[in-house]
Amino acid sequence: MALTPGVIDAQSSPAGTVMQAQTETNLSMPANARWVDFDRVSTMMPSDSTRTFTFDVRAMAYVTAGAIATTCRIGLTNETSNPNYIPMMLSPPVDVPPATTVAIPLEATGTAFAGQLLRLAMELRSGAAPLTIQQWTSVTAEVIPSE
């Protein structure tokens, strides 16, 4: 299932770009589900400046278990170089106790190239019981020239 709920904002300057997408409402995630392309951010790398750029992407997931304990994993995907949504980084399973909200952070870095469309997103994987993905779950990315 590919989802992109949330609000996306980008701010560019000659020194780089900052992008952020966040979930604005709570979402019910069924047990044993995998959601990809979640809170995606994207930008076109300038072709008239440097040849390479470095990006730093951070995900912060806020997840709540119902009456039954479960687990959650989050991942970060770079869809530009990987259209199959295989995460460039995937967290270990994080325990989510019953009726408890847990914050799960994850961060990765990578390289982008001049003229390239850069698309970064979060992946969510629920465990044996349903989860609620809380509002303010977000993806933030910073892109700066490498040269």
N, C-alpha and C positions, 0 to 999 in steps of 0.2 A: 504494500500500500504506500503510495507516495503522497505526502502531505506537505503543505507549506503554509500553515496558518501563522498569523502574526503580522506585525508591522515591520517594514524594512525602511531604514534610513541610511543614507550614505553621505559622507562629507569628504570632499576632495580638496587637496591643496598641492602645490608643487612639491611638498615634502612627502606626500603619500595620501592614502585614503583610509578612512575608518568606516566600517559598516556594522550595522547591528539589526538583528531581527528578534522579535520576542513574541511569545504566545500571550494573547490578551484575555483568554478565557480558559477555564479548566477543561480538560479533555479526558474522557474515559477511555482507557486503553485495555483491551481484553487480555486475558491470560495468554501466555506463549505467543505474543504478537511481535512483529518486527515492523517498525515504521521507519522509512527512509525519506530523504529529501525534506527533513523537518527544519523549520526556521532557516531556510536557505538565504544566503546573501550572495550577491554577484556584482561584478564590475568588469568593465573592459579596461585592460591595461593600456596605457598610452603607448603609441608607437613612435612618438617624436621626442622621447627623452632617453632613458637608459634602456639597455637590452634586457636586463633581468631585474626582478623584484623579489623581495622576501616577504612572505606573509606569516602572520601569527594568528591562529584562529583558536578561540576559546568557547567552550560550551558550558553552560550552567543549567543543569536539569533539577527541577524541584518535583519530587514524586511522592505520592502518598498512598500507602496501602490501605485497604479496607479492613474488614474484620479478621482477615487471614494474612499472616506474614508472607512476603514474597521477595523476589530479587529484581534488580533492574541493571541493565548495562547500557552505557551510552557510547556512541562512536562519533568520529568526525570523518566526513567524506569530502574529497576533492573531486567533484563530478567532472571537472574539466579534463583530467587525465584518466578518469576511471568511471565511465558511464554505467557500470554495473553495480554501483553503490557498495563496492567492497571498501570497508573503512580503512583509512590510513592509520587510524589508531582506534582501539576498542578497549574500554575499561573492563576490569574484572567484574564479576557479578557483585553487586552491592546489596547487602541485606536491608530490607525495608520492613521494620517491625509493624505489627497490626496498629492501625489508627495513628500512624506516625508519618510525618513528612521528613524526607531526607534530601539534602542537597548533594548533587554529584557533579564535581567540576572535572573538566578534561581540557587539555591544551596541546596543540601541535603546531609545527612550523613547516614551511615548504617554500618552493620557488615557483614563480610565475614569469612569463616572458612577454616582451613588448608585443602589443596587438592581440594578446590572448584574452578571451573571455574567461574570467576566473569565477567559478561557482563552488561555494563551500556550504556544507550543511551538517546537521546532526542526524544521528540514527539513534533510535530508542528500541530496546528489547525488553519485554516484560517477562517475568518468571511464571511460576505455576499459579499465581492468582492475579486478578486484575489490579491495575494501578490507576491513579488519577494524576495526570500531568498537570501541574499547577501553572497558573498564569505567571508570567515573568520568567519562565524557562526561556533561555536565549542563546543565540550565537552572536559573537562579536569577532570581527576580523580587522586587523591592521595590515596595510600593505605599504612597504617603503621601498624606494630604489635601492638596489644592491651595489651599484657601481658609483 
